[in-house]
Amino acid sequence: MNKNETKSTIIKLIKHIIGDGQFECITKHMEMHRININITGRDEPVPEVERYIRTVKERMRAIVNTLPFEILPHQLIVQKVYNGMF
């Protein structure tokens, strides 16, 4: 599977996007792909996203507190975040 096939497969899976004002620039592009995009008002948080960020942070803290290291190697941090998100 090449890069373009992967991109088109991902776009087919996405049906709805909730975002803040930073996503306004892609609204027309998303509508072309029949993806519903909901932009929140200024200074209005997106509860689903805020909760997901808190959950990922909690997972990262839990992993860090179980490790015997005082300073974490860079690759360990990368893998820890990947593991916590997926």
Backbone hydrogen bonds in HBPLUS format (Angstrom, degrees):
<---DONOR---> <-ACCEPTOR-->    atom                        ^
c    i                          cat <-CA-CA->   ^        H-A-AA   ^      H-
h    n   atom  resd res      DA  || num        DHA   H-A  angle D-A-AA Bond
n    s   type  num  typ     dist DA aas  dist angle  dist       angle   num
A0006-THR N   A0002-ASN O   3.08 MM   4  6.34 158.1  2.13 154.2 160.6     1
A0007-LYS N   A0003-LYS O   3.02 MM   4  6.25 160.4  2.06 148.8 153.9     2
A0008-SER N   A0004-ASN O   3.02 MM   4  6.20 162.7  2.05 148.3 152.3     3
A0009-THR N   A0005-GLU O   3.01 MM   4  6.13 149.4  2.10 143.2 151.6     4
A0010-ILE N   A0006-THR O   3.01 MM   4  6.26 157.7  2.06 150.9 156.4     5
A0011-ILE N   A0007-LYS O   3.00 MM   4  6.23 161.8  2.04 150.3 155.3     6
A0012-LYS N   A0008-SER O   3.07 MM   4  6.21 147.9  2.17 139.2 147.1     7
A0013-LEU N   A0009-THR O   3.25 MM   4  6.52 136.6  2.45 138.8 149.4     8
A0013-LEU N   A0010-ILE O   3.05 MM   3  5.17 130.9  2.30  99.4 112.7     9
A0014-ILE N   A0010-ILE O   3.25 MM   4  6.56 140.3  2.42 149.1 159.2    10
A0036-ASN N   A0015-LYS O   3.06 MM  21  6.20 155.2  2.12 148.1 141.0    11
A0017-ILE N   A0036-ASN O   2.78 MM  19  6.23 152.4  1.86 158.9 167.5    12
A0038-ASN N   A0017-ILE O   2.78 MM  21  6.14 164.6  1.80 163.7 168.6    13
A0019-GLY N   A0038-ASN O   2.95 MM  19  6.29 166.4  1.97 160.6 162.6    14
A0040-THR N   A0019-GLY O   2.85 MM  21  6.22 157.6  1.90 157.2 164.5    15
A0023-PHE N   A0020-ASP O   3.07 MM   3  6.02 171.1  2.08 130.6 133.3    16
A0024-GLU N   A0021-GLY O   3.23 MM   3  5.55 170.1  2.24 113.5 116.3    17
A0026-ILE N   A0023-PHE O   3.15 MM   3  5.73 156.9  2.20 115.7 122.0    18
A0027-THR N   A0024-GLU O   3.28 MM   3  5.27 168.6  2.29 108.0 111.0    19
A0030-MET N   A0026-ILE O   2.93 MM   4  6.15 159.9  1.97 158.3 163.7    20
A0031-GLU N   A0027-THR O   2.96 MM   4  6.20 154.8  2.02 151.2 158.4    21
A0032-MET N   A0028-LYS O   3.06 MM   4  6.30 144.7  2.19 143.4 152.1    22
A0033-HIS N   A0030-MET O   3.09 MM   3  5.19 130.2  2.35  97.7 110.6    23
A0035-ILE N   A0030-MET O   2.88 MM   5  5.10 164.9  1.90 143.9 144.9    24
A0034-ARG N   A0031-GLU O   3.06 MM   3  4.78 160.2  2.10 101.9 105.4    25
A0044-GLU N   A0041-GLY O   3.20 MM   3  5.34 150.7  2.29 129.0 124.4    26
A0050-GLU N   A0046-VAL O   2.92 MM   4  6.09 170.7  1.93 165.8 169.0    27
A0051-ARG N   A0047-PRO O   2.95 MM   4  6.01 159.7  1.99 148.0 153.1    28
A0052-TYR N   A0048-GLU O   3.07 MM   4  6.23 153.5  2.14 139.3 146.7    29
A0053-ILE N   A0049-VAL O   2.93 MM   4  6.20 159.2  1.97 155.4 160.5    30
A0054-ARG N   A0050-GLU O   3.07 MM   4  6.34 160.3  2.11 146.8 151.7    31
A0055-THR N   A0051-ARG O   2.91 MM   4  6.15 155.9  1.97 148.3 155.2    32
A0056-VAL N   A0052-TYR O   2.95 MM   4  6.21 161.5  1.99 152.9 156.9    33
A0057-LYS N   A0053-ILE O   2.99 MM   4  6.22 162.4  2.02 151.1 156.0    34
A0058-GLU N   A0054-ARG O   2.93 MM   4  6.16 156.0  1.99 148.4 154.9    35
A0059-ARG N   A0055-THR O   2.97 MM   4  6.25 156.9  2.03 149.3 155.5    36
A0060-MET N   A0056-VAL O   2.93 MM   4  6.20 157.1  1.99 150.8 157.0    37
A0061-ARG N   A0057-LYS O   2.97 MM   4  6.23 161.6  2.00 151.5 155.9    38
A0062-ALA N   A0058-GLU O   2.99 MM   4  6.18 157.0  2.04 147.2 153.7    39
A0063-ILE N   A0059-ARG O   3.00 MM   4  6.25 157.5  2.05 149.4 155.0    40
A0064-VAL N   A0060-MET O   2.93 MM   4  6.13 169.4  1.94 155.2 158.2    41
A0065-ASN N   A0061-ARG O   3.00 MM   4  6.10 159.3  2.04 148.4 153.5    42
A0066-THR N   A0063-ILE O   3.10 MM   3  5.38 149.3  2.20 105.7 115.0    43
A0067-LEU N   A0064-VAL O   3.22 MM   3  5.40 156.6  2.28 106.2 113.1    44
A0076-LEU N   A0073-PRO O   3.05 MM   3  5.30 123.5  2.38 103.3 117.9    45
A0077-ILE N   A0073-PRO O   3.16 MM   4  6.57 150.3  2.25 152.3 160.9    46
A0077-ILE N   A0074-HIS O   3.06 MM   3  5.21 119.7  2.44  99.6 114.2    47
A0078-VAL N   A0074-HIS O   3.07 MM   4  6.44 159.8  2.11 154.7 160.1    48
A0079-GLN N   A0075-GLN O   2.98 MM   4  6.18 166.8  2.00 149.4 152.6    49
A0080-LYS N   A0076-LEU O   2.86 MM   4  5.91 148.7  1.96 142.6 151.9    50
A0081-VAL N   A0077-ILE O   3.02 MM   4  6.24 162.3  2.05 152.5 155.5    51
A0082-TYR N   A0078-VAL O   3.03 MM   4  6.26 164.2  2.05 149.6 154.4    52
A0083-ASN N   A0079-GLN O   2.87 MM   4  5.96 161.0  1.91 145.6 150.9    53
A0084-GLY N   A0080-LYS O   2.92 MM   4  6.08 150.6  2.00 144.1 152.4    54
A0085-MET N   A0081-VAL O   3.00 MM   4  6.14 138.4  2.18 147.5 157.2    55
A0086-PHE N   A0082-TYR O   3.08 MM   4  6.14 154.3  2.15 150.5 156.5    56
